[in-house]
Amino acid sequence: MFYYVYILFYEAFLDKIDAKNREEYLKGGYGRRTINKMLKRYNLF
């Protein structure tokens, strides 16, 4: 059985430090709210 996967959002960083800071933000409280808002926009959550 195959499932289709769609990329809803993609971020790229030139600096490893910037990427790590963004990752920590998204794993925190405000970041989770941001992700949930994005998922609700596409009716996936």
Backbone torsions as a table, in degrees:
resi	resn	phi	psi	omega
1	MET	NA	136.1	-179.1
2	PHE	-111.5	143.1	175.1
3	TYR	-120.0	138.4	177.3
4	TYR	-87.8	138.0	179.0
5	VAL	-118.4	130.6	179.6
6	TYR	-113.2	137.5	175.0
7	ILE	-86.0	116.3	-179.0
8	LEU	-89.8	-31.1	-174.2
9	PHE	-154.3	139.2	-179.4
10	TYR	-139.2	134.1	176.7
11	GLU	-125.7	141.1	176.0
12	ALA	-130.8	140.8	-179.4
13	PHE	-126.5	144.0	177.2
14	LEU	-82.4	-24.8	-175.7
15	ASP	-111.9	133.8	179.3
16	LYS	-65.6	-33.2	179.6
17	ILE	-66.2	-42.8	177.8
18	ASP	-62.1	-41.3	179.4
19	ALA	-64.1	-42.0	179.7
20	LYS	-65.3	-41.1	178.1
21	ASN	-63.7	-41.5	178.8
22	ARG	-65.3	-40.5	178.5
23	GLU	-61.3	-44.5	179.7
24	GLU	-65.2	-37.7	177.4
25	TYR	-62.8	-46.4	-177.6
26	LEU	-67.5	-27.4	178.2
27	LYS	-81.4	-11.8	179.0
28	GLY	-85.7	-174.8	-175.8
29	GLY	-63.9	-49.6	-179.4
30	TYR	-67.3	-35.7	178.5
31	GLY	-65.7	-39.4	177.6
32	ARG	-63.6	-38.7	177.4
33	ARG	-64.3	-39.3	178.3
34	THR	-61.9	-46.0	179.9
35	ILE	-63.6	-42.8	179.7
36	ASN	-63.1	-38.1	176.8
37	LYS	-63.0	-42.0	179.4
38	MET	-63.8	-42.2	-179.5
39	LEU	-68.0	-39.0	178.1
40	LYS	-64.6	-33.7	179.0
41	ARG	-60.6	-34.7	179.9
42	TYR	-99.7	12.0	178.1
43	ASN	55.8	42.4	-179.7
44	LEU	-110.9	-2.9	-177.6
45	PHE	-138.2	NA	NA
